[in-house]
């Protein structure tokens, strides 16, 4: 069974980038400690105001558990009014063809 790849793109509402950034950064350390988390990184666009989480989970069940953690609930409450939109990609990594 392949691992689950997640790419979550977060867009800040206009003028809210500086306020949103630390809330997103606060997710990194506790998420990396979660069972089943194989990769969790946060990247910021050059122009600012847009971030991309690149994640790898051992299974969908591990991702589902992550979405129910206290730190995700805290983000949801703390970032209300700061996030403009979130785009989510989930899938599997494909092997190279020789």
JOQUIGI-V810175 format. One record per residue. N is the residue number from 1. PHI is phi in radians with two decimals (* if undefined). Layout:
n-><N:N>
phi-><PHI:PHI>
//
This chain:
n-><1:2:3:4:5:6:7:8:9:10:11:12:13:14:15:16:17:18:19:20:21:22:23:24:25:26:27:28:29:30:31:32:33:34:35:36:37:38:39:40:41:42:43:44:45:46:47:48:49:50:51:52:53:54:55:56:57:58:59:60:61:62:63:64:65:66:67:68:69:70:71:72:73:74:75:76:77:78:79:80:81:82:83:84:85:86:87:88:89:90:91:92:93:94:95:96:97:98>
phi-><*:-1.43:-1.35:-1.68:-1.78:-2.23:-2.18:-2.00:-1.83:-1.97:-1.94:-1.38:-1.16:-0.92:1.38:-1.93:-1.02:-1.10:-1.30:-1.38:-0.83:-1.12:-1.18:-1.23:-1.09:-1.17:-1.37:-1.09:-1.03:-1.19:-1.21:-1.09:-1.51:-1.24:-1.09:1.62:-1.45:-1.83:-2.80:-2.72:-2.27:-2.05:-2.16:-1.96:-1.15:-1.07:-1.45:1.40:1.44:-2.52:-2.21:-2.26:-1.53:-2.00:-2.24:-2.41:-2.11:-1.13:-2.86:-1.12:-1.07:-1.18:-1.11:-1.03:-1.13:-1.02:-1.16:-1.80:-1.30:-1.10:-1.21:-1.26:-1.12:-1.12:-1.04:-1.01:-1.30:-1.24:-1.65:-1.03:1.56:-1.80:-1.60:-1.47:-2.79:-2.34:-1.93:-2.18:-2.02:-2.28:-3.07:-2.11:-1.30:-1.65:-1.35:-1.23:-1.78:-1.41>
//
